[in-house]
Amino acid sequence: MDLKDYLGDGVYAIFDGYGIWLHANDHANPTDRIYLEPSVLEALHRFEERVRAAENSGAVDNSAQQGEYATAAGQGE
């Protein structure tokens, strides 16, 4: 069973029955691919929860444009 969806920003998600493939720029001929196993997807969800909590507490500066990495602004690890 393959479920496919366009997420936006050139990212396509394909569920293969176990994990999720993320394809960049084209679902059939991607320039890049990432495979998210269930444990990695759970970790991504936990990260999103931490981001949302930080946003709600005002601890995150939302003034940067979407898509910019924190390291580009000198805020990376």
N, CA, C and O atoms as a Tripos MOL2 file, in Angstrom:
@<TRIPOS>MOLECULE
protein
  308   307    77     0     0
PROTEIN
NO_CHARGES

@<TRIPOS>ATOM
      1 N           0.8420   -1.1720    0.0000 N.3       1 MET1
      2 CA          0.0000    0.0000    0.0000 C.3       1 MET1
      3 C           0.8900    1.2390    0.0000 C.2       1 MET1
      4 O           1.6890    1.4290    0.9170 O.2       1 MET1
      5 N           0.7580    2.0660   -1.0040 N.am      2 ASP2
      6 CA          1.4730    3.3260   -1.0650 C.3       2 ASP2
      7 C           0.4790    4.4790   -1.0310 C.2       2 ASP2
      8 O          -0.3510    4.6190   -1.9290 O.2       2 ASP2
      9 N           0.5670    5.2950    0.0010 N.am      3 LEU3
     10 CA         -0.2120    6.5240    0.0700 C.3       3 LEU3
     11 C           0.7410    7.6630   -0.2670 C.2       3 LEU3
     12 O           1.8610    7.7150    0.2410 O.2       3 LEU3
     13 N           0.2950    8.5730   -1.1210 N.am      4 LYS4
     14 CA          1.1510    9.6750   -1.5610 C.3       4 LYS4
     15 C           0.4290   10.9950   -1.3270 C.2       4 LYS4
     16 O          -0.7930   11.0810   -1.4430 O.2       4 LYS4
     17 N           1.2130   12.0270   -0.9920 N.am      5 ASP5
     18 CA          0.6370   13.3500   -0.7990 C.3       5 ASP5
     19 C           1.7000   14.4130   -1.0330 C.2       5 ASP5
     20 O           2.8780   14.2070   -0.7380 O.2       5 ASP5
     21 N           1.2720   15.5470   -1.5650 N.am      6 TYR6
     22 CA          2.1550   16.6950   -1.7130 C.3       6 TYR6
     23 C           2.0230   17.5280   -0.4450 C.2       6 TYR6
     24 O           0.9190   17.9420   -0.0890 O.2       6 TYR6
     25 N           3.1460   17.7810    0.2440 N.am      7 LEU7
     26 CA          3.1110   18.5150    1.5030 C.3       7 LEU7
     27 C           3.2990   20.0120    1.3230 C.2       7 LEU7
     28 O           2.8950   20.7970    2.1820 O.2       7 LEU7
     29 N           3.9070   20.4130    0.2150 N.am      8 GLY8
     30 CA          4.2080   21.8150   -0.0310 C.3       8 GLY8
     31 C           5.7030   22.0250   -0.0930 C.2       8 GLY8
     32 O           6.4710   21.1540    0.3120 O.2       8 GLY8
     33 N           6.1290   23.1870   -0.6030 N.am      9 ASP9
     34 CA          7.5490   23.5300   -0.7080 C.3       9 ASP9
     35 C           8.3590   22.4790   -1.4550 C.2       9 ASP9
     36 O           9.5360   22.2750   -1.1590 O.2       9 ASP9
     37 N           7.7370   21.8130   -2.4180 N.am     10 GLY10
     38 CA          8.4490   20.8180   -3.2130 C.3      10 GLY10
     39 C           8.6740   19.4920   -2.5210 C.2      10 GLY10
     40 O           9.5060   18.6990   -2.9620 O.2      10 GLY10
     41 N           7.9390   19.2310   -1.4260 N.am     11 VAL11
     42 CA          8.1230   17.9940   -0.6600 C.3      11 VAL11
     43 C           6.9130   17.0830   -0.8480 C.2      11 VAL11
     44 O           5.7670   17.4940   -0.6660 O.2      11 VAL11
     45 N           7.1990   15.8420   -1.2150 N.am     12 TYR12
     46 CA          6.1790   14.8110   -1.3890 C.3      12 TYR12
     47 C           6.3930   13.7300   -0.3360 C.2      12 TYR12
     48 O           7.5320   13.3600   -0.0480 O.2      12 TYR12
     49 N           5.3050   13.2210    0.2390 N.am     13 ALA13
     50 CA          5.3690   12.1440    1.2290 C.3      13 ALA13
     51 C           4.7520   10.8900    0.6300 C.2      13 ALA13
     52 O           3.6920   10.9380    0.0070 O.2      13 ALA13
     53 N           5.4340    9.7660    0.8290 N.am     14 ILE14
     54 CA          4.9450    8.4750    0.3520 C.3      14 ILE14
     55 C           5.0310    7.4850    1.5090 C.2      14 ILE14
     56 O           6.1190    7.2080    2.0160 O.2      14 ILE14
     57 N           3.8910    6.9560    1.9230 N.am     15 PHE15
     58 CA          3.8460    5.9420    2.9790 C.3      15 PHE15
     59 C           3.8690    4.5740    2.3310 C.2      15 PHE15
     60 O           3.0320    4.2760    1.4790 O.2      15 PHE15
     61 N           4.8200    3.7360    2.7250 N.am     16 ASP16
     62 CA          4.9850    2.4250    2.0930 C.3      16 ASP16
     63 C           4.4330    1.2660    2.9260 C.2      16 ASP16
     64 O           4.6820    0.1000    2.6190 O.2      16 ASP16
     65 N           3.6920    1.5910    3.9680 N.am     17 GLY17
     66 CA          3.1480    0.5470    4.8310 C.3      17 GLY17
     67 C           3.9390    0.3920    6.1140 C.2      17 GLY17
     68 O           3.4740   -0.2600    7.0480 O.2      17 GLY17
     69 N           5.1280    0.9790    6.1800 N.am     18 TYR18
     70 CA          5.9560    0.9170    7.3840 C.3      18 TYR18
     71 C           6.4680    2.3000    7.7660 C.2      18 TYR18
     72 O           6.2580    2.7610    8.8880 O.2      18 TYR18
     73 N           7.1320    2.9480    6.8380 N.am     19 GLY19
     74 CA          7.7020    4.2640    7.0840 C.3      19 GLY19
     75 C           7.2600    5.2440    6.0160 C.2      19 GLY19
     76 O           6.4280    4.9300    5.1640 O.2      19 GLY19
     77 N           7.8220    6.4200    6.0760 N.am     20 ILE20
     78 CA          7.4560    7.4760    5.1410 C.3      20 ILE20
     79 C           8.6900    7.9450    4.3890 C.2      20 ILE20
     80 O           9.7070    8.2920    4.9900 O.2      20 ILE20
     81 N           8.5870    7.9490    3.0680 N.am     21 TRP21
     82 CA          9.6160    8.5340    2.2150 C.3      21 TRP21
     83 C           9.2670   10.0010    2.0080 C.2      21 TRP21
     84 O           8.1060   10.3310    1.7650 O.2      21 TRP21
     85 N          10.2460   10.8770    2.1010 N.am     22 LEU22
     86 CA         10.0930   12.2660    1.7110 C.3      22 LEU22
     87 C          10.9110   12.4690    0.4460 C.2      22 LEU22
     88 O          12.1170   12.2220    0.4310 O.2      22 LEU22
     89 N          10.2550   12.9180   -0.6070 N.am     23 HIS23
     90 CA         10.9260   13.1640   -1.8810 C.3      23 HIS23
     91 C          10.9290   14.6600   -2.1470 C.2      23 HIS23
     92 O           9.9390   15.3470   -1.8980 O.2      23 HIS23
     93 N          12.0450   15.1570   -2.6540 N.am     24 ALA24
     94 CA         12.1710   16.5850   -2.9470 C.3      24 ALA24
     95 C          11.9980   16.8490   -4.4360 C.2      24 ALA24
     96 O          12.5930   16.1730   -5.2750 O.2      24 ALA24
     97 N          11.1760   17.8390   -4.7500 N.am     25 ASN25
     98 CA         10.9930   18.4270   -6.0730 C.3      25 ASN25
     99 C          10.1620   17.6140   -7.0510 C.2      25 ASN25
    100 O           9.5540   18.2020   -7.9460 O.2      25 ASN25
    101 N          10.1040   16.3060   -6.9270 N.am     26 ASP26
    102 CA          9.2950   15.4890   -7.8290 C.3      26 ASP26
    103 C           9.0690   14.1470   -7.1580 C.2      26 ASP26
    104 O          10.0160   13.5410   -6.6560 O.2      26 ASP26
    105 N           7.8320   13.6740   -7.1410 N.am     27 HIS27
    106 CA          7.5650   12.4150   -6.4380 C.3      27 HIS27
    107 C           8.1380   11.2030   -7.1690 C.2      27 HIS27
    108 O           8.5130   10.2210   -6.5280 O.2      27 HIS27
    109 N           8.2090   11.2560   -8.4790 N.am     28 ALA28
    110 CA          8.6980   10.1070   -9.2450 C.3      28 ALA28
    111 C          10.2040   10.1420   -9.4760 C.2      28 ALA28
    112 O          10.8530    9.0960   -9.4910 O.2      28 ALA28
    113 N          10.7570   11.3220   -9.6540 N.am     29 ASN29
    114 CA         12.1940   11.4880   -9.9060 C.3      29 ASN29
    115 C          12.7600   12.5650   -8.9750 C.2      29 ASN29
    116 O          13.1190   13.6530   -9.4250 O.2      29 ASN29
    117 N          12.8360   12.2560   -7.6790 N.am     30 PRO30
    118 CA         13.2500   13.2780   -6.7170 C.3      30 PRO30
    119 C          14.7360   13.6240   -6.8250 C.2      30 PRO30
    120 O          15.5590   12.8020   -7.2300 O.2      30 PRO30
    121 N          15.0510   14.8580   -6.4520 N.am     31 THR31
    122 CA         16.4640   15.2420   -6.3760 C.3      31 THR31
    123 C          17.0880   14.7150   -5.0890 C.2      31 THR31
    124 O          18.2920   14.4660   -5.0330 O.2      31 THR31
    125 N          16.2640   14.5460   -4.0550 N.am     32 ASP32
    126 CA         16.7200   14.0180   -2.7610 C.3      32 ASP32
    127 C          15.6050   13.1900   -2.1510 C.2      32 ASP32
    128 O          14.4220   13.4280   -2.3940 O.2      32 ASP32
    129 N          16.0160   12.1950   -1.3410 N.am     33 ARG33
    130 CA         15.0510   11.3390   -0.6510 C.3      33 ARG33
    131 C          15.4940   11.1220    0.7870 C.2      33 ARG33
    132 O          16.6840   10.9880    1.0710 O.2      33 ARG33
    133 N          14.5180   11.0900    1.6910 N.am     34 ILE34
    134 CA         14.7700   10.7740    3.1000 C.3      34 ILE34
    135 C          13.7410    9.7330    3.5110 C.2      34 ILE34
    136 O          12.5610    9.8550    3.1830 O.2      34 ILE34
    137 N          14.1940    8.6960    4.2380 N.am     35 TYR35
    138 CA         13.2740    7.6810    4.7310 C.3      35 TYR35
    139 C          13.1170    7.8440    6.2320 C.2      35 TYR35
    140 O          14.1020    7.8560    6.9710 O.2      35 TYR35
    141 N          11.8670    7.9690    6.6820 N.am     36 LEU36
    142 CA         11.5590    8.1100    8.1000 C.3      36 LEU36
    143 C          10.9310    6.8150    8.6020 C.2      36 LEU36
    144 O           9.7860    6.5030    8.2740 O.2      36 LEU36
    145 N          11.6860    6.0670    9.3980 N.am     37 GLU37
    146 CA         11.1230    4.8950   10.0550 C.3      37 GLU37
    147 C          10.2010    5.3720   11.1720 C.2      37 GLU37
    148 O          10.2900    6.5300   11.5820 O.2      37 GLU37
    149 N           9.3170    4.5100   11.6740 N.am     38 PRO38
    150 CA          8.3780    4.9360   12.7110 C.3      38 PRO38
    151 C           9.0450    5.6160   13.9160 C.2      38 PRO38
    152 O           8.5140    6.6010   14.4290 O.2      38 PRO38
    153 N          10.1780    5.1160   14.3700 N.am     39 SER39
    154 CA         10.8390    5.7290   15.5310 C.3      39 SER39
    155 C          11.3520    7.1240   15.2120 C.2      39 SER39
    156 O          11.3450    7.9970   16.0810 O.2      39 SER39
    157 N          11.7970    7.3470   13.9820 N.am     40 VAL40
    158 CA         12.2700    8.6750   13.5780 C.3      40 VAL40
    159 C          11.0820    9.6190   13.4320 C.2      40 VAL40
    160 O          11.1740   10.7910   13.7980 O.2      40 VAL40
    161 N           9.9720    9.1210   12.9030 N.am     41 LEU41
    162 CA          8.7760    9.9350   12.7850 C.3      41 LEU41
    163 C           8.2720   10.3560   14.1720 C.2      41 LEU41
    164 O           7.8430   11.4940   14.3590 O.2      41 LEU41
    165 N           8.3260    9.4400   15.1350 N.am     42 GLU42
    166 CA          7.9410    9.7760   16.5110 C.3      42 GLU42
    167 C           8.8620   10.8520   17.0800 C.2      42 GLU42
    168 O           8.4020   11.7680   17.7610 O.2      42 GLU42
    169 N          10.1680   10.7430   16.8010 N.am     43 ALA43
    170 CA         11.1150   11.7600   17.2720 C.3      43 ALA43
    171 C          10.8200   13.1110   16.6290 C.2      43 ALA43
    172 O          10.9450   14.1470   17.2820 O.2      43 ALA43
    173 N          10.4290   13.1090   15.3590 N.am     44 LEU44
    174 CA         10.0620   14.3480   14.6810 C.3      44 LEU44
    175 C           8.8170   14.9630   15.3170 C.2      44 LEU44
    176 O           8.7400   16.1820   15.4700 O.2      44 LEU44
    177 N           7.8520   14.1400   15.6840 N.am     45 HIS45
    178 CA          6.6510   14.6340   16.3670 C.3      45 HIS45
    179 C           7.0150   15.2480   17.7220 C.2      45 HIS45
    180 O           6.4860   16.2970   18.0910 O.2      45 HIS45
    181 N           7.9150   14.5970   18.4610 N.am     46 ARG46
    182 CA          8.3460   15.1480   19.7560 C.3      46 ARG46
    183 C           9.0370   16.4930   19.5520 C.2      46 ARG46
    184 O           8.8280   17.4250   20.3290 O.2      46 ARG46
    185 N           9.8570   16.5950   18.5120 N.am     47 PHE47
    186 CA         10.5250   17.8540   18.2130 C.3      47 PHE47
    187 C           9.4940   18.9420   17.9040 C.2      47 PHE47
    188 O           9.6120   20.0690   18.3860 O.2      47 PHE47
    189 N           8.4910   18.6040   17.1060 N.am     48 GLU48
    190 CA          7.4410   19.5700   16.7840 C.3      48 GLU48
    191 C           6.7310   20.0360   18.0540 C.2      48 GLU48
    192 O           6.4380   21.2230   18.1980 O.2      48 GLU48
    193 N           6.4550   19.1190   18.9670 N.am     49 GLU49
    194 CA          5.8050   19.5000   20.2290 C.3      49 GLU49
    195 C           6.6670   20.4720   21.0130 C.2      49 GLU49
    196 O           6.1540   21.4300   21.5910 O.2      49 GLU49
    197 N           7.9920   20.2330   21.0390 N.am     50 ARG50
    198 CA          8.8970   21.1550   21.7430 C.3      50 ARG50
    199 C           8.9180   22.5210   21.0690 C.2      50 ARG50
    200 O           8.9490   23.5490   21.7460 O.2      50 ARG50
    201 N           8.9000   22.5360   19.7350 N.am     51 VAL51
    202 CA          8.8800   23.8040   19.0030 C.3      51 VAL51
    203 C           7.5970   24.5610   19.3190 C.2      51 VAL51
    204 O           7.6430   25.7560   19.6100 O.2      51 VAL51
    205 N           6.4540   23.8860   19.2670 N.am     52 ARG52
    206 CA          5.1660   24.5370   19.5520 C.3      52 ARG52
    207 C           5.1520   25.0850   20.9810 C.2      52 ARG52
    208 O           4.6760   26.1980   21.2070 O.2      52 ARG52
    209 N           5.6640   24.3250   21.9370 N.am     53 ALA53
    210 CA          5.7030   24.7890   23.3210 C.3      53 ALA53
    211 C           6.5940   26.0260   23.4510 C.2      53 ALA53
    212 O           6.2510   26.9710   24.1620 O.2      53 ALA53
    213 N           7.7330   26.0140   22.7640 N.am     54 ALA54
    214 CA          8.6410   27.1620   22.8070 C.3      54 ALA54
    215 C           7.9970   28.3830   22.1570 C.2      54 ALA54
    216 O           8.1460   29.5010   22.6500 O.2      54 ALA54
    217 N           7.2850   28.1740   21.0580 N.am     55 GLU55
    218 CA          6.5890   29.2780   20.3930 C.3      55 GLU55
    219 C           5.5270   29.8750   21.3150 C.2      55 GLU55
    220 O           5.4000   31.0940   21.4280 O.2      55 GLU55
    221 N           4.7730   29.0040   21.9650 N.am     56 ASN56
    222 CA          3.7020   29.4600   22.8440 C.3      56 ASN56
    223 C           4.2270   30.1840   24.0690 C.2      56 ASN56
    224 O           3.5430   31.0460   24.6220 O.2      56 ASN56
    225 N           5.4330   29.8430   24.4990 N.am     57 SER57
    226 CA          6.0110   30.4970   25.6750 C.3      57 SER57
    227 C           6.7500   31.7770   25.3110 C.2      57 SER57
    228 O           7.1830   32.5250   26.1880 O.2      57 SER57
    229 N           6.8920   32.0260   24.0000 N.am     58 GLY58
    230 CA          7.6050   33.2160   23.5620 C.3      58 GLY58
    231 C           9.1100   33.0360   23.5200 C.2      58 GLY58
    232 O           9.8440   34.0100   23.3510 O.2      58 GLY58
    233 N           9.5840   31.8000   23.6720 N.am     59 ALA59
    234 CA         11.0250   31.5360   23.7050 C.3      59 ALA59
    235 C          11.6360   31.4500   22.3130 C.2      59 ALA59
    236 O          12.8570   31.3690   22.1810 O.2      59 ALA59
    237 N          10.8040   31.4680   21.2710 N.am     60 VAL60
    238 CA         11.2950   31.3420   19.9020 C.3      60 VAL60
    239 C          11.0680   32.6590   19.1760 C.2      60 VAL60
    240 O           9.9900   33.2480   19.2560 O.2      60 VAL60
    241 N          12.1030   33.1170   18.4620 N.am     61 ASP61
    242 CA         11.9890   34.3200   17.6430 C.3      61 ASP61
    243 C          11.4210   33.9190   16.2890 C.2      61 ASP61
    244 O          12.1040   33.2690   15.4970 O.2      61 ASP61
    245 N          10.1850   34.2980   16.0170 N.am     62 ASN62
    246 CA          9.5250   33.9360   14.7690 C.3      62 ASN62
    247 C           9.7200   34.9730   13.6780 C.2      62 ASN62
    248 O           9.0090   34.9430   12.6740 O.2      62 ASN62
    249 N          10.6640   35.8890   13.8480 N.am     63 SER63
    250 CA         10.8390   36.9490   12.8620 C.3      63 SER63
    251 C          11.5970   36.4770   11.6190 C.2      63 SER63
    252 O          11.5200   37.1230   10.5740 O.2      63 SER63
    253 N          12.3220   35.3660   11.7150 N.am     64 ALA64
    254 CA         13.0540   34.8430   10.5540 C.3      64 ALA64
    255 C          12.0660   34.3230    9.5240 C.2      64 ALA64
    256 O          10.9900   33.8390    9.8760 O.2      64 ALA64
    257 N          12.4290   34.4230    8.2590 N.am     65 GLN65
    258 CA         11.5700   33.9110    7.1950 C.3      65 GLN65
    259 C          11.5510   32.4000    7.2380 C.2      65 GLN65
    260 O          12.5070   31.7630    7.6800 O.2      65 GLN65
    261 N          10.4390   31.8280    6.7690 N.am     66 GLN66
    262 CA         10.3410   30.3720    6.7050 C.3      66 GLN66
    263 C          11.4090   29.8350    5.7810 C.2      66 GLN66
    264 O          11.7450   30.4560    4.7730 O.2      66 GLN66
    265 N          11.9400   28.6770    6.1310 N.am     67 GLY67
    266 CA         12.8990   28.0120    5.2780 C.3      67 GLY67
    267 C          14.3440   28.3710    5.5710 C.2      67 GLY67
    268 O          15.2520   27.7380    5.0330 O.2      67 GLY67
    269 N          14.5810   29.3750    6.4120 N.am     68 GLU68
    270 CA         15.9570   29.7280    6.7420 C.3      68 GLU68
    271 C          16.4250   28.8680    7.9050 C.2      68 GLU68
    272 O          15.6760   28.6290    8.8530 O.2      68 GLU68
    273 N          17.6470   28.4130    7.8290 N.am     69 TYR69
    274 CA         18.2260   27.6370    8.9100 C.3      69 TYR69
    275 C          18.7290   28.5740    9.9930 C.2      69 TYR69
    276 O          19.1780   29.6820    9.7010 O.2      69 TYR69
    277 N          18.6580   28.1350   11.2350 N.am     70 ALA70
    278 CA         19.1540   28.9470   12.3330 C.3      70 ALA70
    279 C          20.6360   29.2560   12.1660 C.2      70 ALA70
    280 O          21.0990   30.3290   12.5550 O.2      70 ALA70
    281 N          21.3860   28.3060   11.5810 N.am     71 THR71
    282 CA         22.8240   28.5360   11.4110 C.3      71 THR71
    283 C          23.0890   29.6810   10.4660 C.2      71 THR71
    284 O          24.1110   30.3560   10.5960 O.2      71 THR71
    285 N          22.1990   29.9260    9.5120 N.am     72 ALA72
    286 CA         22.3880   31.0230    8.5730 C.3      72 ALA72
    287 C          22.3130   32.3560    9.2940 C.2      72 ALA72
    288 O          22.9130   33.3350    8.8510 O.2      72 ALA72
    289 N          21.5840   32.4060   10.4010 N.am     73 ALA73
    290 CA         21.4740   33.6280   11.1670 C.3      73 ALA73
    291 C          22.4490   33.6470   12.3350 C.2      73 ALA73
    292 O          22.3960   34.5400   13.1800 O.2      73 ALA73
    293 N          23.3480   32.6510   12.3830 N.am     74 GLY74
    294 CA         24.3310   32.5810   13.4580 C.3      74 GLY74
    295 C          23.7590   32.0740   14.7520 C.2      74 GLY74
    296 O          24.3320   32.3180   15.8140 O.2      74 GLY74
    297 N          22.6330   31.3650   14.6970 N.am     75 GLN75
    298 CA         21.9830   30.8840   15.9030 C.3      75 GLN75
    299 C          22.0860   29.3880   16.0570 C.2      75 GLN75
    300 O          21.4750   28.8260   16.9660 O.2      75 GLN75
    301 N          22.8390   28.7190   15.1980 N.am     76 GLY76
    302 CA         22.9120   27.2660   15.2370 C.3      76 GLY76
    303 C          23.7790   26.7620   16.3720 C.2      76 GLY76
    304 O          24.3920   27.5330   17.1110 O.2      76 GLY76
    305 N          23.8100   25.4480   16.4880 N.am     77 GLU77
    306 CA         24.5800   24.8050   17.5560 C.3      77 GLU77
    307 C          26.0540   24.8390   17.2610 C.2      77 GLU77
    308 O          26.8540   24.3420   18.0540 O.2      77 GLU77
@<TRIPOS>BOND
     1     1     2 1
     2     2     3 1
     3     3     4 2
     4     3     5 am
     5     5     6 1
     6     6     7 1
     7     7     8 2
     8     7     9 am
     9     9    10 1
    10    10    11 1
    11    11    12 2
    12    11    13 am
    13    13    14 1
    14    14    15 1
    15    15    16 2
    16    15    17 am
    17    17    18 1
    18    18    19 1
    19    19    20 2
    20    19    21 am
    21    21    22 1
    22    22    23 1
    23    23    24 2
    24    23    25 am
    25    25    26 1
    26    26    27 1
    27    27    28 2
    28    27    29 am
    29    29    30 1
    30    30    31 1
    31    31    32 2
    32    31    33 am
    33    33    34 1
    34    34    35 1
    35    35    36 2
    36    35    37 am
    37    37    38 1
    38    38    39 1
    39    39    40 2
    40    39    41 am
    41    41    42 1
    42    42    43 1
    43    43    44 2
    44    43    45 am
    45    45    46 1
    46    46    47 1
    47    47    48 2
    48    47    49 am
    49    49    50 1
    50    50    51 1
    51    51    52 2
    52    51    53 am
    53    53    54 1
    54    54    55 1
    55    55    56 2
    56    55    57 am
    57    57    58 1
    58    58    59 1
    59    59    60 2
    60    59    61 am
    61    61    62 1
    62    62    63 1
    63    63    64 2
    64    63    65 am
    65    65    66 1
    66    66    67 1
    67    67    68 2
    68    67    69 am
    69    69    70 1
    70    70    71 1
    71    71    72 2
    72    71    73 am
    73    73    74 1
    74    74    75 1
    75    75    76 2
    76    75    77 am
    77    77    78 1
    78    78    79 1
    79    79    80 2
    80    79    81 am
    81    81    82 1
    82    82    83 1
    83    83    84 2
    84    83    85 am
    85    85    86 1
    86    86    87 1
    87    87    88 2
    88    87    89 am
    89    89    90 1
    90    90    91 1
    91    91    92 2
    92    91    93 am
    93    93    94 1
    94    94    95 1
    95    95    96 2
    96    95    97 am
    97    97    98 1
    98    98    99 1
    99    99   100 2
   100    99   101 am
   101   101   102 1
   102   102   103 1
   103   103   104 2
   104   103   105 am
   105   105   106 1
   106   106   107 1
   107   107   108 2
   108   107   109 am
   109   109   110 1
   110   110   111 1
   111   111   112 2
   112   111   113 am
   113   113   114 1
   114   114   115 1
   115   115   116 2
   116   115   117 am
   117   117   118 1
   118   118   119 1
   119   119   120 2
   120   119   121 am
   121   121   122 1
   122   122   123 1
   123   123   124 2
   124   123   125 am
   125   125   126 1
   126   126   127 1
   127   127   128 2
   128   127   129 am
   129   129   130 1
   130   130   131 1
   131   131   132 2
   132   131   133 am
   133   133   134 1
   134   134   135 1
   135   135   136 2
   136   135   137 am
   137   137   138 1
   138   138   139 1
   139   139   140 2
   140   139   141 am
   141   141   142 1
   142   142   143 1
   143   143   144 2
   144   143   145 am
   145   145   146 1
   146   146   147 1
   147   147   148 2
   148   147   149 am
   149   149   150 1
   150   150   151 1
   151   151   152 2
   152   151   153 am
   153   153   154 1
   154   154   155 1
   155   155   156 2
   156   155   157 am
   157   157   158 1
   158   158   159 1
   159   159   160 2
   160   159   161 am
   161   161   162 1
   162   162   163 1
   163   163   164 2
   164   163   165 am
   165   165   166 1
   166   166   167 1
   167   167   168 2
   168   167   169 am
   169   169   170 1
   170   170   171 1
   171   171   172 2
   172   171   173 am
   173   173   174 1
   174   174   175 1
   175   175   176 2
   176   175   177 am
   177   177   178 1
   178   178   179 1
   179   179   180 2
   180   179   181 am
   181   181   182 1
   182   182   183 1
   183   183   184 2
   184   183   185 am
   185   185   186 1
   186   186   187 1
   187   187   188 2
   188   187   189 am
   189   189   190 1
   190   190   191 1
   191   191   192 2
   192   191   193 am
   193   193   194 1
   194   194   195 1
   195   195   196 2
   196   195   197 am
   197   197   198 1
   198   198   199 1
   199   199   200 2
   200   199   201 am
   201   201   202 1
   202   202   203 1
   203   203   204 2
   204   203   205 am
   205   205   206 1
   206   206   207 1
   207   207   208 2
   208   207   209 am
   209   209   210 1
   210   210   211 1
   211   211   212 2
   212   211   213 am
   213   213   214 1
   214   214   215 1
   215   215   216 2
   216   215   217 am
   217   217   218 1
   218   218   219 1
   219   219   220 2
   220   219   221 am
   221   221   222 1
   222   222   223 1
   223   223   224 2
   224   223   225 am
   225   225   226 1
   226   226   227 1
   227   227   228 2
   228   227   229 am
   229   229   230 1
   230   230   231 1
   231   231   232 2
   232   231   233 am
   233   233   234 1
   234   234   235 1
   235   235   236 2
   236   235   237 am
   237   237   238 1
   238   238   239 1
   239   239   240 2
   240   239   241 am
   241   241   242 1
   242   242   243 1
   243   243   244 2
   244   243   245 am
   245   245   246 1
   246   246   247 1
   247   247   248 2
   248   247   249 am
   249   249   250 1
   250   250   251 1
   251   251   252 2
   252   251   253 am
   253   253   254 1
   254   254   255 1
   255   255   256 2
   256   255   257 am
   257   257   258 1
   258   258   259 1
   259   259   260 2
   260   259   261 am
   261   261   262 1
   262   262   263 1
   263   263   264 2
   264   263   265 am
   265   265   266 1
   266   266   267 1
   267   267   268 2
   268   267   269 am
   269   269   270 1
   270   270   271 1
   271   271   272 2
   272   271   273 am
   273   273   274 1
   274   274   275 1
   275   275   276 2
   276   275   277 am
   277   277   278 1
   278   278   279 1
   279   279   280 2
   280   279   281 am
   281   281   282 1
   282   282   283 1
   283   283   284 2
   284   283   285 am
   285   285   286 1
   286   286   287 1
   287   287   288 2
   288   287   289 am
   289   289   290 1
   290   290   291 1
   291   291   292 2
   292   291   293 am
   293   293   294 1
   294   294   295 1
   295   295   296 2
   296   295   297 am
   297   297   298 1
   298   298   299 1
   299   299   300 2
   300   299   301 am
   301   301   302 1
   302   302   303 1
   303   303   304 2
   304   303   305 am
   305   305   306 1
   306   306   307 1
   307   307   308 2
@<TRIPOS>SUBSTRUCTURE
     1 MET1         2 RESIDUE 1 A MET
     2 ASP2         6 RESIDUE 1 A ASP
     3 LEU3        10 RESIDUE 1 A LEU
     4 LYS4        14 RESIDUE 1 A LYS
     5 ASP5        18 RESIDUE 1 A ASP
     6 TYR6        22 RESIDUE 1 A TYR
     7 LEU7        26 RESIDUE 1 A LEU
     8 GLY8        30 RESIDUE 1 A GLY
     9 ASP9        34 RESIDUE 1 A ASP
    10 GLY10       38 RESIDUE 1 A GLY
    11 VAL11       42 RESIDUE 1 A VAL
    12 TYR12       46 RESIDUE 1 A TYR
    13 ALA13       50 RESIDUE 1 A ALA
    14 ILE14       54 RESIDUE 1 A ILE
    15 PHE15       58 RESIDUE 1 A PHE
    16 ASP16       62 RESIDUE 1 A ASP
    17 GLY17       66 RESIDUE 1 A GLY
    18 TYR18       70 RESIDUE 1 A TYR
    19 GLY19       74 RESIDUE 1 A GLY
    20 ILE20       78 RESIDUE 1 A ILE
    21 TRP21       82 RESIDUE 1 A TRP
    22 LEU22       86 RESIDUE 1 A LEU
    23 HIS23       90 RESIDUE 1 A HIS
    24 ALA24       94 RESIDUE 1 A ALA
    25 ASN25       98 RESIDUE 1 A ASN
    26 ASP26      102 RESIDUE 1 A ASP
    27 HIS27      106 RESIDUE 1 A HIS
    28 ALA28      110 RESIDUE 1 A ALA
    29 ASN29      114 RESIDUE 1 A ASN
    30 PRO30      118 RESIDUE 1 A PRO
    31 THR31      122 RESIDUE 1 A THR
    32 ASP32      126 RESIDUE 1 A ASP
    33 ARG33      130 RESIDUE 1 A ARG
    34 ILE34      134 RESIDUE 1 A ILE
    35 TYR35      138 RESIDUE 1 A TYR
    36 LEU36      142 RESIDUE 1 A LEU
    37 GLU37      146 RESIDUE 1 A GLU
    38 PRO38      150 RESIDUE 1 A PRO
    39 SER39      154 RESIDUE 1 A SER
    40 VAL40      158 RESIDUE 1 A VAL
    41 LEU41      162 RESIDUE 1 A LEU
    42 GLU42      166 RESIDUE 1 A GLU
    43 ALA43      170 RESIDUE 1 A ALA
    44 LEU44      174 RESIDUE 1 A LEU
    45 HIS45      178 RESIDUE 1 A HIS
    46 ARG46      182 RESIDUE 1 A ARG
    47 PHE47      186 RESIDUE 1 A PHE
    48 GLU48      190 RESIDUE 1 A GLU
    49 GLU49      194 RESIDUE 1 A GLU
    50 ARG50      198 RESIDUE 1 A ARG
    51 VAL51      202 RESIDUE 1 A VAL
    52 ARG52      206 RESIDUE 1 A ARG
    53 ALA53      210 RESIDUE 1 A ALA
    54 ALA54      214 RESIDUE 1 A ALA
    55 GLU55      218 RESIDUE 1 A GLU
    56 ASN56      222 RESIDUE 1 A ASN
    57 SER57      226 RESIDUE 1 A SER
    58 GLY58      230 RESIDUE 1 A GLY
    59 ALA59      234 RESIDUE 1 A ALA
    60 VAL60      238 RESIDUE 1 A VAL
    61 ASP61      242 RESIDUE 1 A ASP
    62 ASN62      246 RESIDUE 1 A ASN
    63 SER63      250 RESIDUE 1 A SER
    64 ALA64      254 RESIDUE 1 A ALA
    65 GLN65      258 RESIDUE 1 A GLN
    66 GLN66      262 RESIDUE 1 A GLN
    67 GLY67      266 RESIDUE 1 A GLY
    68 GLU68      270 RESIDUE 1 A GLU
    69 TYR69      274 RESIDUE 1 A TYR
    70 ALA70      278 RESIDUE 1 A ALA
    71 THR71      282 RESIDUE 1 A THR
    72 ALA72      286 RESIDUE 1 A ALA
    73 ALA73      290 RESIDUE 1 A ALA
    74 GLY74      294 RESIDUE 1 A GLY
    75 GLN75      298 RESIDUE 1 A GLN
    76 GLY76      302 RESIDUE 1 A GLY
    77 GLU77      306 RESIDUE 1 A GLU
